[in-house]
Amino acid sequence: MEKRSIILVVDDEDLNRKLMEAMLVPLGYEVILAVDGQEALEKVQNTPPDVILLDIMMPGLNGFEVAKKLKENEETRIIPIVMVTSLQDIESRIRALEAGADDFLSKPVDKSELQARVRSSLQVKAFHDHMRNYQNELKTEVEKRTEELKQAFEAIKIASLDTIHRLSRASEYKDEDTGAHIKRMSNYAAAVAQQMGLSKNEVETILYASPMHDAGKIGIPDKVLLKPGKLDPAEWEIMKQHTTIGGKILSGSDSEFIKLAEVIALAHHEKWDGSGYPMGLKGTAIPLAGRITAIADVFDALMSKRPYKEPFSLEKSFAIIQEGKGSHFDPEVVEAFFAVEKEILLIKETFRDEAPSLFIQMRT
């Protein structure tokens, strides 16, 4: 059964209300009545009409005030308002239009004119309802598609990060007892970056880019990379090339992670006092991501067994980091590192061996 259109008639004169009701009901409309402006507002909230026939001259809230309130409300502003009035002066009609009136009906009300005004207003209301429903459906569809794209992006991101992890492990495989080094140092770097006030996106990018810091080791001969003793000058020059090799491997990518990984590969062995390599950069000329990764990489190297050394104690490792403040390391980075000491220790314990998770949840 087709739903009947609802017409709200608002008039303080009983005769006028009954007259319009008598003319509208035979046309198939459901008619509700209100004796004043306040009751009209209450009826609109309880039973939203499709058209309002609104008298202007009423005690309490007059028609101008009622129209203005209805048009200011997002939920009721699309309901057509037909002002029913005996006022013929231009000023009153302009005031009614400014208050939000959509049409006018003169008193005494003519049945044919009433029918035409109501029918026209219902067509306007139907159009507004259609557009509102369309906009809501469109919004729902956009939200659905956005969520689908977000999930697809996350799936691609996870797959990409898994690839980054595996390739990073390949570069570390020959000279590390386990692949846990890249997990620890990347989380150390992210913890420090977060402490230094970097944005969530910047912290995440460092977290995912820093594992590729030693990608260039894949190009270093085993006899140099795995030598158990101290490298001679010629071997050391070869070893230092892993930074530039890594930069070349990672260059030319459009990925935000890979772009930063290239920077880190080139900069993580630069030193604050300018004595590092490969470019001898000094101070803030060293990219911040490189300065952060440097302290994370050195700390984990100190704590780890390598072909040329046994692991140092935690106390000695912390002392070496502190001693490097202002020479090897950016002083602000050192301060941030020690400010998150508890988190550093948690990361160290979390990734003692081949822990199942690559990255731990950072502080928010």
C-alpha positions in Angstrom: 0.0 0.0 0.0 1.4 3.4 -1.1 2.2 5.7 1.8 0.0 8.8 2.0 1.7 12.2 2.0 1.4 14.1 5.3 0.3 17.7 5.3 0.7 19.8 8.5 -1.9 22.6 8.7 -0.9 25.4 11.2 -3.5 28.0 12.0 -4.8 29.6 15.2 -8.4 29.8 13.7 -10.3 26.6 14.2 -12.5 27.3 11.1 -9.5 27.7 8.9 -7.9 24.5 10.0 -11.1 22.5 9.5 -11.7 24.0 6.1 -8.3 23.1 4.8 -8.6 19.6 6.3 -11.9 19.1 4.6 -10.4 20.1 1.2 -7.2 17.9 1.6 -8.5 14.6 3.1 -10.6 13.8 0.0 -7.5 14.2 -2.1 -5.9 11.3 -0.3 -3.6 13.2 2.0 -3.1 12.5 5.7 -3.7 15.8 7.5 -2.4 16.8 11.0 -3.3 20.0 12.7 -1.5 22.5 15.0 -3.1 25.5 16.7 0.0 27.6 17.1 3.7 27.8 16.3 5.0 25.9 19.3 2.7 23.0 18.7 3.7 23.0 15.0 7.4 22.6 15.9 6.4 19.7 18.2 4.3 18.0 15.5 7.1 18.3 13.0 9.5 16.5 15.4 7.0 13.8 16.2 5.5 13.2 12.8 7.7 14.9 10.0 5.3 16.1 7.3 5.9 16.3 3.6 4.4 19.9 3.3 3.6 22.5 5.9 0.7 25.0 5.4 1.7 27.8 7.8 -0.4 30.7 8.9 1.6 33.9 9.5 -0.4 35.9 12.0 -0.5 33.7 15.2 -0.1 34.4 18.9 3.2 33.3 20.5 5.5 32.2 17.7 4.3 33.7 14.4 4.7 32.1 11.0 7.9 34.0 10.3 9.6 32.6 13.4 8.4 29.1 12.9 9.6 29.0 9.3 13.0 30.4 10.4 13.5 27.7 13.1 12.5 24.9 10.7 14.9 26.1 8.0 17.8 26.4 10.4 17.4 22.7 11.4 19.3 20.3 9.1 16.6 17.6 9.6 13.6 19.8 8.7 15.0 22.4 6.3 13.9 20.4 3.2 10.2 20.4 4.2 8.4 22.8 1.8 6.6 25.6 3.7 3.6 27.3 2.1 2.7 30.5 3.9 -1.1 30.9 4.1 -1.9 34.6 4.6 -4.2 37.4 4.0 -1.3 39.8 3.9 -0.7 41.1 0.5 2.0 43.8 1.0 5.4 43.3 -0.6 7.3 43.7 2.7 5.4 40.8 4.4 6.1 38.5 1.5 9.8 39.5 1.4 10.0 38.8 5.1 8.4 35.4 4.6 10.8 34.5 1.8 13.8 35.6 4.0 12.4 33.4 6.8 12.4 30.4 4.5 8.9 30.3 2.8 8.9 28.2 -0.4 5.5 29.3 -1.6 2.4 31.4 -0.8 -1.4 30.7 -0.5 -3.8 33.6 -0.2 -6.8 33.7 2.2 -9.6 32.9 1.7 -8.2 29.6 0.4 -9.3 28.5 -3.0 -9.6 24.7 -3.3 -8.0 24.5 -6.8 -5.2 26.7 -5.8 -4.6 24.7 -2.6 -4.5 21.5 -4.5 -2.0 23.0 -7.0 0.3 24.5 -4.3 0.3 21.2 -2.3 1.0 19.1 -5.4 3.8 21.3 -6.5 5.4 21.4 -3.0 5.2 17.6 -2.8 7.1 17.3 -6.0 9.8 19.6 -4.6 9.9 17.5 -1.4 10.1 14.2 -3.4 13.1 15.6 -5.3 14.9 16.7 -2.1 14.2 13.3 -0.5 15.6 11.6 -3.6 18.8 13.8 -3.6 19.3 13.2 0.2 18.9 9.5 -0.2 21.2 9.5 -3.2 23.8 11.5 -1.2 23.5 9.1 1.7 23.9 6.0 -0.6 26.8 7.7 -2.3 28.5 8.5 1.0 28.0 4.9 2.2 29.4 3.5 -1.1 32.4 5.9 -0.9 33.1 4.8 2.7 32.8 1.2 1.7 35.2 1.6 -1.2 37.6 3.7 0.9 37.7 0.9 3.5 38.3 -1.7 0.7 41.1 0.4 -0.7 42.6 0.8 2.8 42.5 -2.9 3.3 44.0 -3.5 -0.1 46.7 -1.0 0.6 47.5 -2.6 4.0 47.7 -6.0 2.3 50.2 -4.6 -0.3 52.1 -2.8 2.5 52.4 -6.0 4.5 53.6 -7.9 1.5 56.1 -5.2 0.6 57.4 -5.0 4.2 57.8 -8.8 4.3 59.9 -8.5 1.1 61.9 -5.7 2.6 62.5 -7.9 5.7 63.6 -10.9 3.7 65.9 -9.0 1.5 67.4 -7.2 4.5 68.1 -10.5 6.1 69.8 -11.7 2.9 72.3 -8.8 3.2 72.9 -9.5 6.9 73.0 -13.3 6.6 76.7 -13.8 6.1 78.0 -11.8 9.1 75.2 -12.1 11.6 74.5 -15.1 13.9 70.7 -14.4 13.5 68.4 -12.1 11.6 67.3 -10.5 14.9 69.8 -7.7 14.4 67.7 -5.9 11.8 64.6 -6.3 14.0 66.3 -4.9 17.1 68.1 -2.0 15.4 65.0 -0.9 13.4 62.9 -0.8 16.5 65.6 1.0 18.4 65.7 3.6 15.6 61.9 4.0 15.7 61.8 4.4 19.4 64.4 7.1 19.3 62.7 8.9 16.4 59.4 8.9 18.3 61.1 10.3 21.4 62.6 13.1 19.2 59.0 14.1 18.2 58.9 12.9 14.6 55.5 12.4 13.1 53.8 9.0 13.2 54.4 8.6 9.4 58.1 9.6 9.8 58.6 7.1 12.7 56.9 4.3 10.7 59.1 5.1 7.6 62.3 4.9 9.7 61.0 1.6 11.2 60.5 0.0 7.8 63.5 1.7 6.0 66.3 1.2 8.5 66.4 -2.7 8.0 67.9 -2.0 4.6 70.8 0.0 6.0 73.4 -2.6 5.2 72.0 -3.8 1.8 75.4 -3.0 0.3 77.1 -5.8 2.3 75.9 -8.2 -0.4 78.6 -6.7 -2.6 81.4 -7.1 -0.1 83.7 -10.2 -0.6 83.4 -12.8 2.1 87.1 -12.7 2.8 86.6 -9.1 4.0 83.2 -9.3 5.4 83.9 -12.5 7.5 87.5 -11.8 8.4 87.8 -12.6 12.1 90.6 -10.1 12.8 91.2 -6.5 12.2 90.9 -5.3 8.6 94.0 -3.9 6.9 93.7 -0.4 5.3 93.0 -1.9 1.8 90.3 -4.2 3.3 88.8 -1.4 5.2 88.4 0.7 2.1 86.6 -2.2 0.5 84.4 -2.6 3.6 83.4 1.0 3.5 82.0 0.6 0.0 79.0 -1.2 1.4 77.4 2.2 2.0 77.7 3.4 -1.6 76.8 0.0 -2.9 73.7 0.0 -0.8 72.8 3.5 -2.0 73.1 2.3 -5.6 71.0 -0.8 -5.0 68.3 1.3 -3.4 68.4 4.3 -5.8 65.7 5.3 -8.2 62.7 3.9 -6.3 59.3 5.7 -6.0 58.6 4.0 -2.7 58.8 6.2 0.4 60.4 3.4 2.3 63.1 2.7 -0.3 63.9 6.3 -0.8 64.6 6.8 2.9 66.5 3.4 2.9 68.8 4.8 0.3 69.5 7.8 2.5 70.1 5.6 5.5 72.4 3.2 3.6 74.6 6.2 2.6 74.5 8.1 5.9 74.5 5.6 8.8 78.3 5.5 9.0 78.7 9.3 8.9 79.8 10.8 12.3 78.8 14.0 14.0 82.4 15.3 14.0 82.8 14.7 10.3 85.2 11.7 10.6 82.7 9.1 9.2 82.2 7.8 5.7 81.5 7.7 2.8 81.2 11.5 2.4 82.6 12.8 5.6 79.5 14.8 6.4 79.4 16.7 9.7 76.7 17.7 12.2 73.2 18.4 10.8 74.5 17.9 7.3 74.0 14.2 8.0 70.4 13.3 7.4 68.5 12.8 10.7 67.4 9.3 9.7 71.0 8.4 9.2 72.0 9.9 12.6 69.2 8.0 14.3 70.0 4.7 12.5 73.7 5.1 13.4 73.1 4.9 17.1 70.7 2.0 16.8 73.1 0.1 14.6 76.2 0.7 16.7 74.4 -0.2 20.0 73.2 -3.5 18.6 76.6 -4.2 17.1 78.2 -3.6 20.5 75.8 -6.0 22.1 76.1 -8.7 19.4 78.7 -11.4 18.6 80.5 -10.7 15.3 83.2 -12.6 13.4 85.7 -10.2 14.8 84.4 -9.7 18.4 82.5 -11.1 21.3 79.4 -9.2 22.6 80.0 -6.4 25.0 78.1 -6.1 28.3 75.1 -3.7 28.5 77.0 -1.4 30.8 80.0 -1.2 28.5 77.8 -0.7 25.4 75.9 2.1 27.1 79.2 3.7 28.2 80.5 3.6 24.6 77.4 5.3 23.3 77.7 8.0 26.0 81.3 8.5 25.1 80.4 9.0 21.5 78.1 11.9 22.2 79.2 14.9 20.2 81.9 13.0 18.3 80.4 9.9 16.8 76.7 10.7 17.5 74.4 13.6 17.4 74.1 14.8 21.1 70.3 15.2 20.8 70.0 11.6 19.4 72.0 10.3 22.3 69.8 12.1 24.8 66.7 10.6 23.1 68.3 7.2 23.1 68.8 7.2 26.9 65.4 8.8 27.4 63.8 5.6 26.1 66.3 3.2 27.8 63.5 1.1 29.2 62.0 0.7 25.7 65.4 -0.1 24.3 65.8 -2.9 26.9 62.4 -4.2 26.1 63.2 -4.4 22.4 66.5 -6.1 23.2 64.7 -8.8 25.2 61.8 -9.2 22.7 64.2 -9.9 19.8 66.8 -12.0 21.5 66.7 -14.7 18.8 64.5 -15.3 15.9 61.4 -13.8 17.4 58.2 -14.5 15.4 57.2 -10.8 14.9 59.3 -8.4 12.9 58.2 -5.2 14.5 56.8 -4.4 18.0 54.1 -1.9 18.7 55.5 1.5 19.2 54.3 3.9 22.0 51.5 6.2 21.0 
